[in-house]
Amino acid sequence: MARGPKTVKLPSAEDAALLVKKMRGEVDSNTNYRSKSLRIHGPVCARCGREFDAANLHQLTVHHRDGNHDNNPPDGSNWENLCNHCHDDVHARELLGEYLSKP
């Protein structure tokens, strides 16, 4: 097996700019439920009530209430915006519940 540096293909400047916009929720498309959820529910964590602005909006995530990431109704009824801490807490509680329910 040959050792040495691996060649990595970097995205073009346009592709990189589009990716950054998608990550920030600035590109609106049918599949971008994050920007839709932020518009519907606002930049606030549904659990702890922390408010977010442009500087820290990346710390707010969209949680699918039913756990199905393909269930994205246009009214946002399956989404809740959660900060990273609350989102981790929700999933940790789900794991703990599954563990404790096993015989």
N, C-alpha and C positions, 0 to 999 in steps of 0.2 A: 504494500500500500504506500503510495507516494505521500510524503509529508511536505508541507510548505504552505504558503499563504493561499487562501481560497479567494477566488474571484467573486466579487459581489456586484450585482448589477443594481445601480441606484436608479430610483425613479426620476423621470424628467422633472424639471422645475414646475411645469404645469400640473403634472400628476401629484407632486408633493403638495402644491398649494391647494389642490382640490381635496386631498386627504386631510389636510389641516382644517379646512372649512367644514368638512363632514364631521370631524371629531369635535369641533366647536358647536355643531348644530346649526351652522350658518347656511347650509345647503338644504333646501326644502325639496323633498321628493316623497313619493308614496311610501317608500320604505324607511324614511327617516322619522320614526315615531318619537325620538328624543325631542326634536324641535317642536313637534306637535304637542307633546306632553307639557313642555315648558310653557307654551302659549296657553294651553288649557288650564293647567294647574298652577302656573307661576313658578318662579325660582325659589321655592320654599320647601324644606323637608317636611313631608307629611307626618312624620313621627315626632321629631323634636322641635319643629317650628323654626329652625335656623333659616335665615334669609341669605341668599347668594346674589352676588353681583358679577359683572363681567370678569373680574380678576380671579374669582374662585368658583365660577360656574362649573368648571371641570370636575369639582368634587361632588356634584349632584348627579345622581344616576336615576334611571327609570327602572322601577321594579314592576314586574308583571305579577299581579296579585294571584292569578291562578297558576303561575309557574310555566305557562305556555308562551314562549317567545314568538310564536306565530299568530297568537290571538291578539291582534292590534285593531280593535274597533275604532272607527273614526271619532267617536265621542270621548275616547280616553278612559272608559269605564274600567278597563283592566290594568291601568297604569297608576302608579303613585310615585312621585319624585321623592327619593330618599338620599340623604347625605351618605357618604361612604361608610361612616360609623354605623348608622342605623341599618343600612343595607346589609352590612356584614352581620349585624346582630340578628336580623330577621332570618338569614340563612343559617346562622349558627343555632338558633332556636329550633329550626326545622330539623337539622341534623341531630340535635340532642333529643328531640321528640321521637325521631325514628329509632334512635339507639335505645332510649328508655322503654319504648313500646315492644321491643323484642323480648321474647321469653327467656 
